[in-house]
Amino acid sequence: MAGTIEVLVPGGQANPGPPLGPELGPTPVDVQAVVNEINEQTAAFDGTEVPVTVEYEDDGSFSIDVGVPPTAALIKDELGFETGSGVPQEDFVADMTVEQLKKIAEQKLPDLLAYDAKGAAKEVAGTCTSLGVTIEGENPREFKERIDAGEYDEVFASEAAA
């Protein structure tokens, strides 16, 4: 009966209720032990939705793999807004600094297709486009062109060299 369960839980705030409880209930694992372990491992994400994979065995043993929250969730958390714009190319809901962009790009780099922080920053900027978030006061598409032109190579240089 060994198996795997994949869920999104609020960082540091998982509980035995849905979505975990109903998934773990029929398994041989101690649900509260799983919840406590998830909360320990996701505490740094404090309320942000985090993908978690729980693998369990017939003897009740389990292992937990914590992923990185979705890019949109990291942006919303960093900038402090709940929902993106309904008309993202016209109505903007927040503005991001280059430092904030770099921070999120570094967090997401292992999960993205990008090879370096510069590429990751461009992927995060793409998510900003769909959320209605400007970067340094300008449209994220224009900002991505400036990244391509090399204007921010110095900001992302340390990771690119690594």
N, C-alpha and C positions, 0 to 999 in steps of 0.2 A: 504494500500500500504506500510505499515511499512516493513522494511527489514534490511539486513545486507550486508555490502560490506567488503571484505578482500583484502588488497593490500600490496605490498612491496614498501616502499618509502625511498628515501635517507633522513637520519636524519637531521632535521632542514632545508631541502631544498625542501619540497613538493611544488607543484604548481598546478594551475587549469587545466593543460594539462594532458595527459595520465600519469599514469593509473587512476588517480582520476577523472578528468573532465568527461570523457565519462561514467564512472560508476555513478557519482553523478548527472550528468546533468538531467536525467529524474525524479529525486526524488524531493520532496518539500523542501529540505534543501538549505541553502545559501552556495554555493560551497566555496566561499572565506572565510567564517567563519570557515568551516571545515578545510580548508588548513591552516589557521592561527593557529587554535587549535592544529593541528597535528605538525606544526613546533615548537610551544611552548613546547609540550610534548616530542618531539624527538630531541631537540637541543643538548642534551648531546651526542648523537650518531654521530653528525657532518659528514654527507655524507655516513655513513655506512647504508646499506639496513636494514630497520626495518619493521617487520610485524605489520600492523595496521588494526584494525577492527573498522568499523564505523557502529553503529546501529542507524537507524533513524525511526521517527514516521511520521504519516500522517500530523501532525501539523507543521512539519519542525524542530522539536527538534531533537537533536542527542547526542550520547555519543561516546567517542573514547576510545578504549583499545589499548595500545601500548605494544607489545611483546618485547622479547629480540632478537636481531639480530641472524642469524644463526651462529653457532660456527665457521665455515670457514671464515665468514665475520669478526668476531671479531679477529681471528688470523691474517688475512691479514691486517686489520687495525692496530693492535698492532705492527706487525713486518714491516709494510710498503712495501708490495709487492702486485702486481695486480692479478697474476694468479699462481696457483699451478704448480708443476712439471708435465711434460708429462710422466715422468718415475719416480714415487715417491720413489721407493726403490733404485734407482741408482743415480738420479740427485736431489740434495737438493737445495731448493731455499732460505732458511733462517734458522736461529738458534734461538731458544727460551730459555730464562732463566727460572729457576724454579719460580722466582717471577712473571714473565709474565704468566706462566702457572697457577699459583695460582690465579692471578687477573681474568683471563678469566674463570676459573673454578667457582669462586665465583659469577661472573656475570651470568653464565649459570645455576647454581645450581637449581634455582626454576623450570627451564624448562626441566631438565634432569631426568633420571630414578634413578640417584644416590641418596643415602641417606645422604652423607656427602661430604666434600670438597675433600677427598682422592679419592672417587669413581668418582666425577666429573672431577678431574684431569686426571684420567685414560680415561674417555670418551673424553676429549679434546685431550689427547695424541693420541687417535685413529684417530681423525680428522687430527692431524699433520701427521700421517702415510700416509693418502691418499693425503695430499697436498704436501708432500715432504719437511717437516719441521723437522729439528733435534731439540732435547731438550738437552741443555747443551752439545752440540757437538756429541750426539750419537743418534742412531736410536730410534725412539719413542717406538718401541716394546721392545727393551732392557731397555729403561727407565721405561716402565710400569712394567717390571719384578723387577726392583729395588724398585719401589713403593710398590709392593706386598711383597717384602722381608723386608719392614719396614724401608728402608734407609731414607725416607722422612716423617716419622710419625711426627717428630717434626715440620716440616713446615706446615703440615695440621692438627696439634693437636688441635688448638683452635676451629676450626669449628667442628672437629669430636666430641669434648667434649660437644658442645652446643646442 
